[in-house]
Amino acid sequence: MSSFKKTVWRFVRPVAFVWGVYAVAGWLGSSLSSATVINVSPWQAGVRQDNFGGGLEPSDMAAGSHFELPGLSAVQAVDMRGRLTSFGGEAKHKGSRRTAHRAALDIRTVEGQTAQVDVAAAWHLAPGSAHELVASAMLSSLDVKIADKLESSLRLRLASLSSDDWFDAHGRSALADMLEGELATELAPLHVVLDGLYIQGVRFSKDFEKKLQEKQVSHQLALLHDARGRVEEALAEVGKLSNETAALEAQVLAEWDQEREVARAKFNLELATLSAETEAYVKGLKATVEGEYKASLAGGEEAIKLAMNESGRLRLEALSSEGGRIWLAKKAASNLDVREVWLDSRDPNVPSMLDLDALVNLLFGKARGDGEAMAAAR
């Protein structure tokens, strides 16, 4: 072997060894897991049996994964889903394990007529009963036992109906509800819960069905004749009521028209009286208001004249008083426009510039004595 091959083999041999170890370990793990883990589906219940004399466990195993040593015990899965037992009708699910199909039930009515009845019963195993069914070895023959039980019970109970009872839909529904309760009690020892009982149809002989149809047609014709009679009576009653209603309506309208005319005449009279009274009142009120207005206007004018006279008198009195004269002098002084005043300081009648009162009296034309008196009064 060349050196290159030896080098490659030196690196490949550990990798191949590790891969082989992992492959063997994976194979052993998958095989051991499938051999020691038992899976119970959600719609199943598990029943464990000890292979060394322990027998069956007295309880059902819940859905899920359970550890189990191969050879020491065995687990049997029991299908707990709903099932159907059908008598007659179409076998749509004939190949299904959860559907048992049998021929229609042959019965004889109380009148002695033969008939075939199609019935379906839905049921399921009672929860927690899987181990009891396995222990009693009833699991394989349970469908047949339930079908036999239902067939015998239904033949006996359905034969108590008359031929007319089979054509009453409400009666059949009530009968199915009653039979469902009775059969549920009878099936309880078989660890079965009845979900529903459905009467799907009934078939009589052709001759009897023809007679029943003729009887039903005669009955329907009698009902139709009776209904027509009631309709005619109702129409006659409606016509009578219509005539009475029209007469009453005409009477009520005439009375109402008469009352309306009387009320209208009364209203017109009251309206005319009220209009005359209103017009007279308005005229009187207008004359009174105009008189009062003229009197008030004359009084106001007189009061204005008196006020103007009084104002003139008071003005004269105010102006004749000392303050009035001062006001007039002030107003006259404000209207006086003197540009220049020359005073001869050598004239003995000219007051000194320091004597303001004497200077003011001189300018306003007052005597010297009056100014001194005014100064003394202040």
C-alpha positions in Angstrom: 0.0 0.0 0.0 1.4 3.4 -1.0 2.0 6.1 1.5 -0.8 8.2 0.1 -3.4 5.4 0.6 -2.0 4.8 4.1 -2.5 8.5 5.0 -6.1 8.6 3.6 -6.9 5.3 5.5 -5.5 6.8 8.7 -8.1 9.6 8.5 -11.1 7.7 7.1 -10.9 4.8 9.6 -11.9 6.8 12.7 -14.7 8.5 10.8 -16.0 5.2 9.6 -15.8 3.7 13.1 -17.7 6.6 14.6 -20.4 6.5 11.9 -20.9 2.8 12.4 -21.2 3.2 16.2 -23.9 5.9 15.6 -25.8 3.8 13.1 -25.9 0.8 15.4 -27.0 2.9 18.3 -29.7 4.6 16.2 -31.0 1.2 15.0 -31.0 -0.2 18.6 -32.8 2.9 19.9 -35.6 2.9 17.3 -36.1 -0.9 17.7 -36.1 -0.7 21.5 -38.4 2.3 21.4 -41.0 0.6 19.1 -40.8 -2.5 21.3 -41.1 -0.9 24.7 -43.5 2.1 24.0 -47.2 1.4 23.3 -49.2 4.2 21.8 -53.0 4.4 22.5 -54.9 6.6 20.1 -57.3 9.3 21.4 -60.4 7.3 20.3 -59.1 4.1 21.9 -58.8 2.7 25.4 -56.0 0.3 26.4 -56.4 -2.9 28.4 -53.2 -4.3 29.9 -52.8 -8.1 30.6 -50.0 -9.6 32.7 -48.5 -12.6 30.8 -47.3 -14.3 34.0 -50.6 -15.0 35.8 -51.5 -11.4 36.9 -54.6 -11.3 34.6 -56.1 -8.1 33.3 -55.8 -4.8 35.1 -59.2 -3.6 36.5 -59.1 -0.2 34.7 -58.7 1.2 31.2 -55.5 2.8 30.1 -55.9 6.4 28.9 -54.8 7.6 25.5 -51.1 8.4 25.1 -47.8 6.6 25.1 -47.2 3.8 27.7 -43.9 2.0 28.6 -44.1 -1.7 28.2 -41.5 -4.5 28.6 -41.8 -6.9 25.7 -43.0 -10.4 26.9 -43.9 -9.4 30.4 -47.3 -7.9 29.5 -49.5 -7.1 26.5 -51.8 -4.2 25.7 -55.0 -4.5 23.7 -56.5 -1.3 22.1 -60.3 -1.1 22.1 -62.0 1.3 19.7 -64.4 3.5 21.8 -65.8 5.5 18.9 -69.5 5.6 18.0 -71.1 2.7 16.1 -74.3 2.2 14.1 -76.7 -0.8 13.9 -79.0 -0.4 10.9 -82.1 -2.5 10.0 -83.2 -2.0 6.4 -82.4 1.0 4.3 -79.3 1.4 2.1 -76.1 -0.2 3.4 -73.9 2.8 2.7 -71.2 1.8 5.2 -71.6 -2.0 4.9 -67.8 -2.5 4.8 -67.1 -0.4 7.9 -66.2 -2.2 11.2 -68.3 0.3 13.2 -71.5 -0.3 11.2 -73.7 -3.4 11.4 -76.3 -3.8 8.8 -79.3 -6.2 8.9 -82.5 -6.6 6.9 -85.5 -4.5 7.7 -87.7 -5.6 10.7 -90.7 -7.7 9.7 -93.7 -6.8 11.9 -97.4 -7.4 12.1 -99.7 -4.6 13.1 -102.6 -4.9 15.5 -104.9 -5.3 12.4 -102.8 -8.2 11.2 -101.1 -6.3 8.4 -97.5 -7.2 7.6 -95.0 -4.4 7.2 -91.2 -3.8 7.0 -89.7 -1.1 9.2 -86.3 0.6 8.7 -84.7 1.5 12.0 -81.2 2.8 12.9 -79.6 2.8 16.4 -76.5 4.8 17.2 -74.4 3.7 20.2 -71.0 3.6 21.8 -69.1 1.8 24.5 -69.5 3.2 28.0 -66.3 5.0 29.2 -64.2 2.8 31.4 -65.8 -0.5 30.3 -63.1 -1.7 27.9 -61.4 -4.0 30.4 -64.7 -5.6 31.4 -65.6 -6.3 27.7 -62.1 -7.9 27.2 -62.4 -9.9 30.4 -65.8 -11.3 29.4 -64.7 -12.0 25.8 -67.6 -9.9 24.5 -65.7 -7.6 22.3 -65.7 -9.7 19.2 -69.4 -10.6 19.4 -70.7 -7.3 20.9 -72.1 -6.0 17.6 -74.1 -9.2 17.0 -75.5 -9.3 20.6 -76.6 -5.7 20.4 -78.2 -6.3 17.0 -80.1 -9.3 18.3 -81.2 -7.4 21.4 -82.5 -4.5 19.4 -84.2 -6.7 16.9 -86.2 -8.7 19.5 -87.1 -5.6 21.5 -88.1 -3.6 18.5 -90.2 -6.3 16.9 -92.2 -6.6 20.1 -92.8 -2.9 20.7 -93.4 -1.8 17.1 -96.1 -4.5 16.6 -98.2 -2.6 19.2 -98.9 0.2 16.7 -101.9 0.3 14.3 -101.7 1.0 10.6 -102.9 4.5 11.1 -100.3 5.2 13.8 -97.5 4.7 11.3 -98.7 7.7 9.2 -98.5 10.1 12.2 -95.1 11.7 12.0 -95.4 13.2 15.5 -96.5 9.9 16.9 -93.5 8.1 15.4 -91.2 10.7 16.8 -92.7 10.3 20.3 -92.5 6.5 19.9 -88.8 6.7 19.0 -88.1 8.9 22.1 -89.9 6.4 24.4 -88.2 3.4 22.8 -84.8 5.1 23.2 -85.2 5.4 26.9 -86.4 1.7 27.3 -83.6 0.3 25.1 -80.9 2.3 26.8 -81.8 0.5 30.1 -81.8 -2.9 28.4 -78.4 -2.3 26.7 -76.7 -1.0 29.9 -75.7 -4.5 31.1 -73.8 -4.9 27.8 -71.7 -1.8 28.7 -73.3 0.2 25.9 -74.7 3.7 25.8 -77.5 4.3 23.3 -77.0 7.7 21.5 -80.2 7.7 19.4 -82.9 5.6 17.8 -84.3 6.7 14.4 -87.4 5.2 12.7 -86.5 5.8 9.0 -89.5 4.4 7.2 -92.2 1.7 7.0 -93.4 -0.3 4.0 -96.7 -2.2 3.8 -97.8 -4.6 1.1 -98.8 -3.0 -2.2 -102.5 -4.0 -1.9 -102.7 -2.6 1.6 -100.8 0.6 0.7 -103.2 1.1 -2.2 -106.2 0.7 0.2 -104.5 3.1 2.6 -104.0 5.6 -0.2 -107.6 5.3 -1.3 -108.7 5.8 2.3 -106.4 8.8 2.7 -107.8 10.3 -0.6 -111.3 9.8 0.7 -110.4 11.3 4.0 -108.7 14.2 2.3 -111.7 14.7 0.0 -114.0 14.8 3.0 -111.7 17.3 4.7 -111.7 19.4 1.4 -115.6 19.3 1.2 -115.8 20.3 4.9 -113.2 23.1 4.3 -115.2 24.3 1.3 -118.4 24.4 3.4 -116.6 26.4 6.1 -115.2 28.7 3.5 -118.6 29.4 2.0 -120.0 30.0 5.5 -117.1 32.3 6.2 -117.7 34.2 2.9 -121.4 34.6 3.8 -120.5 35.9 7.2 -118.0 38.2 5.7 -120.6 39.6 3.3 -123.1 40.1 6.1 -120.5 41.8 8.2 -119.5 44.0 5.2 -123.1 45.1 4.7 -123.5 45.9 8.4 -120.2 47.7 8.4 -121.2 49.8 5.4 -124.6 50.7 7.0 -122.9 51.6 10.3 -120.3 53.7 8.4 -123.0 55.6 6.5 -124.9 56.3 9.8 -121.8 57.4 11.6 -120.8 59.7 8.7 -124.3 61.3 8.6 -124.3 61.9 12.4 -120.8 63.3 12.1 -121.7 65.6 9.3 -124.7 66.9 11.3 -122.6 67.5 14.4 -120.0 69.2 12.2 -122.6 71.6 10.7 -124.0 72.4 14.2 -120.5 73.0 15.6 -119.6 75.2 12.5 -122.7 77.4 13.0 -122.0 77.7 16.7 -118.4 78.6 16.0 -119.3 81.2 13.4 -121.8 82.9 15.8 -119.2 82.9 18.5 -116.6 84.3 16.1 -118.9 87.1 15.0 -119.7 88.1 18.6 -116.1 88.0 19.5 -115.1 90.1 16.5 -117.7 92.8 17.3 -116.6 92.8 21.0 -113.0 93.0 19.9 -113.6 95.9 17.5 -115.6 97.9 20.1 -112.9 97.3 22.7 -110.1 98.3 20.3 -112.0 101.5 19.4 -112.6 102.5 23.0 -109.1 101.6 23.9 -107.7 103.7 21.0 -109.8 106.8 22.0 -108.7 106.5 25.6 -105.1 106.1 24.7 -105.3 109.1 22.3 -106.9 111.3 25.0 -104.3 110.3 27.5 -101.6 110.9 25.0 -102.8 114.4 24.1 -103.2 115.3 27.9 -99.7 113.9 28.6 -98.3 115.9 25.6 -100.0 119.1 26.8 -98.7 118.6 30.3 -95.2 117.9 29.0 -95.2 121.0 26.9 -96.4 123.1 29.9 -93.7 121.5 32.1 -91.1 122.4 29.5 -92.2 126.0 29.4 -92.2 126.2 33.2 -88.7 124.6 33.2 -87.4 127.1 30.6 -88.9 130.0 32.6 -87.4 128.7 35.8 -84.1 128.2 34.0 -84.0 131.8 32.9 -84.9 133.1 36.3 -82.3 131.0 38.0 -79.7 132.1 35.4 -80.5 135.7 36.1 -80.3 135.2 39.8 -77.0 133.3 39.4 -75.5 136.1 37.2 -76.7 138.8 39.6 -74.9 137.2 42.5 -71.3 137.9 43.4 -70.2 134.6 41.8 -72.2 135.4 38.7 -70.5 138.7 38.3 -67.1 137.2 38.8 -68.0 134.6 36.1 -69.2 137.3 33.8 -66.0 139.3 34.5 -63.9 136.2 33.9 -65.7 135.5 30.6 -65.4 139.1 29.6 -61.7 139.0 30.4 -61.3 135.8 28.4 -62.9 137.6 25.5 -60.7 140.8 26.0 -57.9 141.0 23.6 -55.4 143.6 25.0 -52.1 143.5 23.2 -50.1 146.0 25.4 -50.7 148.1 28.6 -48.5 151.1 29.4 -48.5 152.2 33.0 -46.8 155.4 34.3 -45.2 154.4 37.5 -44.9 158.2 38.4 -48.7 158.5 38.4 -49.9 158.3 42.0 -53.1 156.5 40.8 -51.1 153.7 39.3 -50.6 151.0 41.9 -47.3 149.3 42.5 -46.5 146.2 40.4 -46.1 144.3 43.7 -49.7 145.0 44.7 -51.5 142.5 42.5 -55.0 143.1 43.9 -54.8 146.9 43.2 -53.4 146.1 39.7 -56.3 143.7 39.0 -58.8 146.3 40.1 -57.2 148.9 37.9 -57.3 146.6 34.9 -61.0 145.7 35.5 -62.0 149.3 36.0 -62.7 149.2 39.8 -61.9 152.0 42.2 -59.0 151.6 44.5 -61.2 151.5 47.6 -63.2 148.6 46.2 -60.1 146.6 45.7 -58.9 147.3 49.3 -62.4 146.3 50.6 -62.3 143.0 48.6 -58.7 142.3 49.9 -59.9 143.0 53.5 -62.9 140.7 53.0 -60.6 137.9 51.9 
